[in-house]
Amino acid sequence: MAQAAEKAYYRFLVLFFNCLLTFGSYFCFDIPSVLQDQFQGNLTCPNATVINGTVDCVEGLGMSPQQYNLLYAIYAWTNAVVVIMAGFLIDKLGNRFVQNRITAFWFKGKELALAFGVTLAFSRLGSVLNFFFTQKFEDRYGMQWTLWGGALLCVLGFVSAVVVSALDKMGMRQLGLDGAIAEESRKVRVQDVKLLSLRYWLLVLTIMFFYNGIFPFIADASKFIQDKYSDYSQKEAAYVAGAVYDSSLVLSAGVGILIDYVGLRGVFAVACAVFTLPVFGLLAFTFVPPLVSTIWLGVTYSFAAASMWPSIPLVVPQATLGTAMGLATSIQMVGIGVSNLIVGQILGTKSSEAKIPLWRWQRMMIFMLANTVCCIVASLLLNIVDRRQVRHRRRPADALCFVALTAFCPDVPAGRAAEQDDQKVAAGRGRRRARAAHPDAGGGGAKPDQFHQLMRFSHVLCLKMTNKLLCSNSVKFNFLQPDFFFFLSCSRKKKMEQISAKKCENENV
C-alpha cells in the first residue's frame, strides 16, 4: 500500500503550510504603507478644525519622509542580517529546513514554478488583505490594536513552521529518505559560495534591481497618489496601491504553470524589466490614472517572481541550494534597504504636514527607472552567459549523435537516413490506404523491411541515450530555453522521433 507521502495531496499539504509561513509577515510588511498618513501625521492636533465632518489634522507618530523610509530600510536590513544569522542555526540542523528548499525538494521535477507561484500568491494574499482591511480596522480600533493584530498573524506563521517541519520529517521517513537527506543536507559552509556560478550572481543582481523598483515604490505609493492625484482619499489611495498585489494574487499560479510549460525563464526576466520601464515613466510625467500603472506593475511583478526565483535551483548545485536562497534574499534586502534610504533623501527630511512637491516625486520615479535599467542590463548579461554555456554543453552531444548514426547505418549516409526513412513510411501509408479501400484484395505489397525497422529503432534509442548521458546536465542548469529544448539537442533527433512515431502507427494498423 502506497504511503501518504507518495501521493500528490501530501506535497500540496506541505505547500499549504509552507505558504502560511510568510502570510503574516507579508501582511505586516505593508501596514506602514496603508497607514502612511498616521505614521507621518502630527503627534498632537491641538488646533484642529472640522471641515465637512472631517478633521484637517491627522494625529500620528510625526515621522518625516526620511524617517518613514528609514523604517522600511531598517526592516530590510534586519531581514538581511537575520538571514545570515540563520545560517548558524542551519549549520546545526542542515539546510533542508529552509522554506524555499522544502518547496524545491517536494516539487523538484514537477510543478516547480507552480509551487513557487502559489507560495508567492499566498504571501500576496496577506498584502492584499492588508490594503483592504487595515485602514478600516485602524479607524475603528486605533493604531495600537492594528499593530497587535499584525503580530498575531506572525504567530500564525510560527505555528505553520512547526507543522510544516513535522510534515516534512514524517514524509521523509515514509519515503525512506530521512537518512539520505540527512547525509545530503550537510552543514552550510562559507566554501559553498565558491560553487556558485556567474549565472547565479547575475540572477541575484537581476532580482535585486527589479525588487528595488517594487518595494520602495509601494512603501510610498499611498502618499504619492494622494499628493499627485488630489481627488483620492487615504482609503482609495490604499486600494489603488494594493492593486500591485491584487494582480499578483490573481496571476501568480497561472503564470507559474505557463513558465513550467514554456521555460524561457531568462527571456521572461528581460521582458519583465523592459515592460516595467513605462510604468514609472507614466507615474512620473503623465496624469494617467494610477490604477493603470499599479495593475501593469502587478502583472510584470507576477512574471518576474515566477521566473526569477524558481531559476535559482536550476543554476546552483543541489547541495548549496539553501545557501544560495538565503544569500539571494540577503542581497535583495540589502538593496531594498539602500533604495529606501535614497528615496527618503529624495522626498526630504522635514515633517510632511503638507503635500510633498511633485518634482520630488518625479525624482523618485527616475530613481526607480534607473534600477529597472540596471535590471535590464543584468538580465541581458545573464542570457548571454547562459547562451554561451549551453552552446558549449551541446557540442559533445551533437558529435556523439553523428557518430552513432553512422555506426548504426554504415551503408546509408547519415544526412540521407532520415529522408529515406520518411519515404519508406510514406510508401507504407499508401499501402495501408489501398488495403482499406480494397479489403478483399489481400495483403498486397511487401512487408516492411525488418532491418530498416531495427535500424530506425536503433537511431532513436541511441539519440535518447546520448541525450540522457550528455545533455542531462544542460537540462538541469539551462533555464533560458524551454524545458523540452534539449530533447531536440541532437541535430537529427526530432526527425528520428517523428519516424519512430510513424513506425508505431504502421505496426498498430
Secondary structure, DSSP 8 states (H G I E B T S, - for coil): ---GGGSHHHHHHHHHHHHHTTHHHHHHHTHHHHTHHHHSSBS--TT--EETTEESS-BS----HHHHHHHHHHHHHHHHHHHHHHHHHHHHH-GGGSHHHHHHHHTTTSSHHHHHHHHHHHHHHHHHHHHHHHHHHHHHH-HHHHHHHHHHHHHHHHHHHHHHHHHHHHHHHHHT-HHHHHHHS----GGGGGG--HHHHHHHHHHHHHHHTTHHHHHHHHHHHHHHSTT--HHHHHHHHTHHHHHHHHHHHHHHHHHHHH--HHHHHHHHHHHHHHHHHHHHH----HHHHHHHHHHHHHHHHHHHGGGHHHHS-GGGHHHHHHHHHHHHHHHHHHHHHHHHHHH-SS--SS---HHHHHHHHHHHHHHHHHHHHHHHHHHHHHHHHHHHHHHHHHHHHHHHHHHH-TTS-HHHHHHHHHHHHHHHHHHHHHHHH-GGG-S-S----HHHHHHHHHHHHHHHHHHHHHSHHHHHH--SS-TTGGGG-STTHHHHHHHHHHHHHHHH-
